[in-house]
Amino acid sequence: MNNEAKTSQNDSKHVVILGAGPAGLACAHELAANDARVTVLERNGYVGGLCRTVHDAGYKFDLGGHRWFTKNEDLNNWFRRLMEGHLVMVQRISRIYYGGKYYMYPVALGDVIKNAGIVTIVKAGFAFIWAAVRYSVFNRPIKNMQDAYTAQFGATLYEMFFRHYTEKVWGKPCEELSADWVSQRSKGLSIWSVARESLSNRKTEVKSLIEEFMYPRDGYVRIPERMAEDVVRAGQRVLLGAAVKGIVVHGPKDIDVVYATSEGEHTIRATDVVSTIPLSLLAQMITPKASDAVVAAARSLSFRDLITVNLRLRRKQVSKDTWLYVQDARVLFGRLHEPKNWSKAMVPDDDHTSLVLECFCTLGDTIWSLSDDDVARRCVADLTEKLGFIKPDEVEGWSVVRTRFAYPVYDLEYADKLAQINEFLRRFEGLHIVGRGGTFRYNNADHSIEMGLLLGRKILGFDVDHMGVNTEPEYQEIKRADKIERDHYQLGAHLRPRVTQQVD
Ligand SMILES: Cc1cc2nc3c(=O)[nH]c(=O)nc-3n(C[C@H](O)[C@H](O)[C@H](O)COP(=O)(O)OP(=O)(O)OC[C@H]3O[C@@H](n4cnc5c(N)ncnc54)[C@H](O)[C@@H]3O)c2cc1C
């Protein structure tokens, strides 16, 4: 069947997707594979969103180290099919640099004993018992992120391994951040599970702490690029340089999307609109307009931004790590990765390597206000003088990338604001939200892709709930032997709606 014939089957339905990041493209991929008519509008001149890979002088740099991991074996199978021939397996070595020493991450007890010494361990043990008494026996409430970490690990380990990095990422003291982030990222992990894991030599119900992961050989952007290739091959459209400016809802499943390109302003009609753009912006773009209270809630949802410094180095290797978390308040960046340790194709030849340094910031703050060269120079000085990781003459050059809306900030009021905005959006039949900024949820790429695929299927008429993704009450780093299979992502026109939901 040719593409024209395929698309004509779904003339009555037109899904317009805002944003060509992983969530938007996964939704488009599922719809296109099932013959629905789709248009993706992307503000940037490239696809990928936060899963971007920048090419510079023969090097490739992801926007911070991105690995593929999901607990959902069906999604893994879908992913392997999508990326066939493009993947490499990477051994994970992730460490925390603290007080001049390297600690394994996730935290391993033996390693802490070896590095920190018996005095610190005894102190950490007492601190944990004290926390257990306060939070479990006396039911002290968990009001913020500091409480959440302390209840899980005790005050000493929280201070050593979590506080500095977390505060750098979010730009706020842990006392001013919601405990939700900790429960989303590390529920089920505690000093006990770490101890059990170390003592049992990893042979219990826990299958692995993700010691190996899949990675696209030529950079993480290959994942969204592969999805976009399939969408276009299926006869559907991915428009780049198309910035969405407004959404006018005329009635149920009757929506205009207004977007701007270099040629001017355009309007496109949709039965369904899928938004992956920052939720705070979406809520302010819709006509009929939101109430003042909803607009105020949207304006006060905040995102953390990111500056990545990509260093090109005349040196074979800096470290053996996939990621290194730098728990040192004196250092500008919070985390680094060495792309060559992920895939040899990320560097031009074996005599060279590179580093990506992540500087967390907020538009207009002191870090964001530095010039690109100043940020890079500060990072090089930290690497050479404070950390001694490289020598100044090994640096061949750098590029600097600024990224807005990198992290949704879970402040103490975010859940109430989110509830208000979602209530407003629920009024509009045919308007769907998905993805990380799109739902204001701390998604990894696999979550955004899973959400996108499920939403695609929901629009096709399947009885699925894409909003249930990334709400599992378990530490995300743990994969159990009894694997989770949530759904079947078998793409293709043979899939037809199973039940429920009438889609016009
Ligand atoms: C430093 C860092 C490290 C990470 N590491 C990992 C990792 O190891 N593993 C992992 O799985 N995930 C990782 N992630 C998370 C991953 O990048 C995100 O979960 C994923 O990219 C989210 O995809 P999305 O499609 O939901 O959103 P995005 O990637 O943000 O895509 C949204 C898209 O919408 C577009 N857009 C915005 N406004 C408009 C508009 N007005 N008009 C048109 N288009 C618009 C944007 O340009 C963008 O392309 C990391 C993220 C960061 C920042």
The ligand as an ORCA input file, in Angstrom:
! r2SCAN-3c Opt
* xyz 0 1
  C      21.357     16.123     31.646
  C      20.292     15.115     31.349
  C      20.597     13.764     31.407
  C      19.617     12.808     31.144
  N      19.956     11.481     31.184
  C      19.041     10.556     30.825
  C      19.393      9.176     30.778
  O      20.505      8.778     31.088
  N      18.446      8.301     30.371
  C      17.196      8.682     30.031
  O      16.398      7.827     29.652
  N      16.819      9.979     30.102
  C      17.709     10.916     30.484
  N      17.353     12.249     30.536
  C      15.936     12.619     30.315
  C      15.557     12.717     28.840
  O      16.375     13.624     28.163
  C      14.106     13.198     28.795
  O      13.298     12.382     29.600
  C      13.494     13.166     27.416
  O      14.248     13.840     26.471
  C      12.120     13.820     27.494
  O      11.515     13.721     26.256
  P      10.204     14.572     25.959
  O       9.853     14.316     24.548
  O       9.229     14.292     27.015
  O      10.651     16.093     26.152
  P      11.767     16.970     25.369
  O      12.955     16.140     25.058
  O      11.939     18.157     26.227
  O      11.018     17.352     24.031
  C      10.085     18.405     23.950
  C      10.190     19.019     22.555
  O       9.216     20.052     22.430
  C       9.794     21.110     21.679
  N       9.067     22.363     21.936
  C       9.028     23.103     23.064
  N       8.268     24.205     22.892
  C       7.798     24.142     21.630
  C       6.944     24.977     20.864
  N       6.403     26.110     21.361
  N       6.671     24.627     19.584
  C       7.182     23.477     19.039
  N       8.006     22.654     19.731
  C       8.307     22.983     21.002
  C      11.224     21.158     22.200
  O      12.075     21.874     21.315
  C      11.551     19.669     22.285
  O      12.091     19.179     21.090
  C      18.300     13.220     30.825
  C      18.001     14.586     30.770
  C      18.971     15.532     31.038
  C      18.625     16.983     30.989
*
